Amino acid sequence: MLLHLPHILTPAEIAQARQSLRDDAPWLAGERSAGAQAASQKNNLQLSQQSASARALQALILNAVQRDAMFFSAALPHKILPPFFNRYGGQENFYGPHVDGAVLKDPNTQQWLRSDISCTVFLSEPQDYDGGELEIHDTAGTQRVKLNAGDAVLYPSSSVHQVTPVTRGVRLASFFWVESMVRDAAQRRLLFDLDMNLLKLRTQLGETPETTALTGVYHNLLRQWACT
Ligand code: NI
């Protein structure tokens, strides 16, 4: 499932992120943090994860996604890897087709995380650069994603995806991986559909015996499928 999450960041948070991601920020070659297959395709810059600005922005992004109810409902996050920040522009302007590593080590906790869901948060306005689309290849064909600054997209980590070359301007973004409490993508999808439609039913009808019963179904399915 591909899911667009609008307005994850406030305008003030977008401004703060851009301020920290200026050209003189501690950018490193992106291929240093990729596996062998991905590194051969990766030509961008990535903010040093050890820098103070990365630490501050990681907290900003995690705080933003964790207050978003739709993010929680769709991802059912168990663990989230500290977000990365990247810059595409000039000579370092693309990330060719690749798959994300299945298991990744959290540098803070030294614990492994299984990548179920990838999330990209766009930090540059789409009119400020050409190219730089996130292309996701899945069974429904190729999806091209280029969102407003502050918006995010969730997509399956299992998909082949790429960032097309940026031919004008600079594309700043954050991305991170989520290990979900519900490993199976089809089960996660059912829970998300049930939750979103229950929300609409409650808006239309208020609380009824049926919405209460279906909420029970939601939680009992989650109880069956969740690993915490
Ligand atoms: Ni990737």
Residues whose N, C-alpha, C, O or C-beta is under 5 A from the ligand:
A	BS01	NI	D100
